[in-house]
Amino acid sequence: MHQYTGKLAVLHPSADDKRKSQELADRLSVPLYETIDKECPEDFFLSWRDGCLKLLDKELLKKGGLVVDIEPRNGEQRSWPAPKQDALAHALGRKTRTVVDATTGWGQDSLHIFRMGYDLTCIERSPVMAELLEDGFKRLEQVDWMRNLQLQSPKLLKGNAIELLATLESKPDCIYLDPMFPPKRRKSALAKKSMVVLRDLLGDDQDKELLFEAALKATGKRVVVKSPDYAEPLGGKPSESYHGKLLRYDVYLKN
Ligand SMILES: C[S@@+](CC[C@H](N)C(=O)[O-])C[C@H]1O[C@@H](n2cnc3c(N)ncnc32)[C@H](O)[C@@H]1O
């Protein structure tokens, strides 16, 4: 796998046990560094810090890094399951039980869907994001409410959803898509740092039309596409749309 060559390295800035970092670097076929100097060609780094796997760019090296955030969102009820009351829950559908998030990324939508009590499977094709998600999902299994309720983190399938969706054992009620759309402006002041880094690392998802077609084939009942409010609907006119802040959930019902 050469997709991260020259772009990403694993950073292990201490002398202690390097084994985990070396294995991570080997899995991703990227170099392992103990220090970084100006000559270093890579722009992104994975590093274990404070018990979490973190993604850093050069700006974040001193400030900390980005992790899969497993904390409930602001305002989200802290018990499980959280109420299904926002635009996303309406888009997923009242009768929906099983959801596949085919574009898991930082897992923020996935974790929200999981906390609302849906039976969730996650798919992510970027090996770097999959490593970060695995770390986040492991941490999630250690938190008190998950242990008390004997819940397991969502299942994570690694690979291209365009292929994986065709291999699902049973059709989920809903397939959720949040591919990377090109930004309206080159640099949006509103974009979250985690999304800026994700875009810089992976680029836009050029094959989202193919992903939509694969999702429509593989779903039992509906496909939900999250898109910025300025973007054209991915699958033509949707059956329903629900509006959030600067975004839209387009719902495509399967006949
Ligand atoms: C905009 S991000 C998703 C953000 C996510 N909804 C969240 O809440 O953090 C898009 C992610 O989908 C992944 N992705 C895009 N197309 C995919 C595909 N065909 N199969 C699997 N993953 C895909 C990208 O690698 C990227 O990590």
The ligand as an SDF file (V2000), in Angstrom:
LIG
                    3D

 27 29  0  0  0  0  0  0  0  0999 V2000
  -16.5340   13.6280    5.1790 C   0  0  0  0  0  0  0  0  0  0  0  0
  -15.8000   12.2230    5.8840 S   0  0  0  0  0  0  0  0  0  0  0  0
  -17.0460   11.5660    6.9070 C   0  0  0  0  0  0  0  0  0  0  0  0
  -17.1530   12.2420    8.2310 C   0  0  0  0  0  0  0  0  0  0  0  0
  -18.0320   11.5050    9.1940 C   0  0  0  0  0  0  0  0  0  0  0  0
  -19.4280   11.5210    8.8000 N   0  0  0  0  0  0  0  0  0  0  0  0
  -17.8900   12.0280   10.6210 C   0  0  0  0  0  0  0  0  0  0  0  0
  -18.9190   12.3250   11.2560 O   0  0  0  0  0  0  0  0  0  0  0  0
  -16.7460   12.1040   11.1100 O   0  0  0  0  0  0  0  0  0  0  0  0
  -15.7830   11.0640    4.5760 C   0  0  0  0  0  0  0  0  0  0  0  0
  -15.0840    9.7510    4.9330 C   0  0  0  0  0  0  0  0  0  0  0  0
  -15.6380    8.7320    4.1250 O   0  0  0  0  0  0  0  0  0  0  0  0
  -14.6330    7.8900    3.6550 C   0  0  0  0  0  0  0  0  0  0  0  0
  -15.1040    7.3240    2.3830 N   0  0  0  0  0  0  0  0  0  0  0  0
  -15.4600    7.9980    1.2650 C   0  0  0  0  0  0  0  0  0  0  0  0
  -15.8310    7.1680    0.2940 N   0  0  0  0  0  0  0  0  0  0  0  0
  -15.7300    5.9080    0.8170 C   0  0  0  0  0  0  0  0  0  0  0  0
  -15.9580    4.6040    0.2840 C   0  0  0  0  0  0  0  0  0  0  0  0
  -16.3460    4.4170   -0.9800 N   0  0  0  0  0  0  0  0  0  0  0  0
  -15.7610    3.5330    1.1040 N   0  0  0  0  0  0  0  0  0  0  0  0
  -15.3640    3.7080    2.3830 C   0  0  0  0  0  0  0  0  0  0  0  0
  -15.0940    4.9190    2.9360 N   0  0  0  0  0  0  0  0  0  0  0  0
  -15.2770    6.0040    2.1530 C   0  0  0  0  0  0  0  0  0  0  0  0
  -13.4240    8.7940    3.4940 C   0  0  0  0  0  0  0  0  0  0  0  0
  -12.2290    8.0270    3.5390 O   0  0  0  0  0  0  0  0  0  0  0  0
  -13.5830    9.7390    4.6910 C   0  0  0  0  0  0  0  0  0  0  0  0
  -12.9170    9.2370    5.8120 O   0  0  0  0  0  0  0  0  0  0  0  0
  1  2  1  0
  2  3  1  0
  2 10  1  0
  3  4  1  0
  4  5  1  0
  5  6  1  0
  5  7  1  0
  7  8  2  0
  7  9  1  0
 10 11  1  0
 11 12  1  0
 11 26  1  0
 12 13  1  0
 13 14  1  0
 13 24  1  0
 14 15  1  0
 14 23  1  0
 15 16  2  0
 16 17  1  0
 17 18  1  0
 17 23  2  0
 18 19  1  0
 18 20  2  0
 20 21  1  0
 21 22  2  0
 22 23  1  0
 24 25  1  0
 24 26  1  0
 26 27  1  0
M  CHG  2   2   1   9  -1
M  END
$$$$
